[in-house]
């Protein structure tokens, strides 16, 4: 199973928002998406069972679920 540990990449990510259950990060160093291997621009992580996303602007998203959380990568 693929995993993504934010702590392993913390040096390259800037936290934009944290609610305790969700967080939004900016990729500052072109970290590759563990799903498609292309660099992503933003990372949304949630520990919530359900989350509503704002209307998107046509951007592509990749989703990764591991034991701890669901990770949404915006390209």
N, C-alpha and C positions, 0 to 999 in steps of 0.2 A: 504494500500500500504506500502510495506517495505521501510524503509529509512536508510541511513547510513550517519551520520554527522561526517566528519573528525574531527571537533573541539571537539566533545565528546570523541574522541579516540586519540587526538593529543599526549598525554603523552606516548603512546605506539607505535607511528609511527615515523619513521625517514624519512624526506623528502629527496629524492635522486635527483629529478629534478623538475623544475617548469618553464613553458614557459609562464605563464599567462592564457593560455587556457587549458593546460593539466598539470598534475602533476603525479609524480611517488613516491610511498612511500614504505618503508620496514616495515613489521610488526615485532616489537621487543618483543612483549609480548603475542603472540599466540591469538590475537583477533579472534573471530569466524566470519566466513563469514555469512552475513545475508541471503544468498541464501540457502546454504547447511549445515551451522552450523559447518563445519570443519574449523580449523585454516587456514589462508591463509599466503603466504610468501610475496607477493607484491600486491600493489593496484595501479591501473592506473585510474585516473579520468580525464574526458574530458568534456568540455563545447562546443566542436566543433560538427558540424553536421556530419562530416565524419572524420575518423581517420584510418590511415594505421598502422598495427602492424608489427613489424619485424617477420621474420620466427621464429616459436616457436620450442622448443626442446622436444615436446611431453608432456609438462606440461598441466595440466587441468586448465580451466578457468571457472569462474562463472561471470555472468553479472547481474548488477542491475541498473535499470533506475528509477530515481525518478524525482520530479518536477524540480530540479536544475541541475542535471548532470547524466552522465552514469558512473557507477563504475565497473571496471573490476578487479576481484580478481584472482590472479595466485596461484595455489596450487602446 
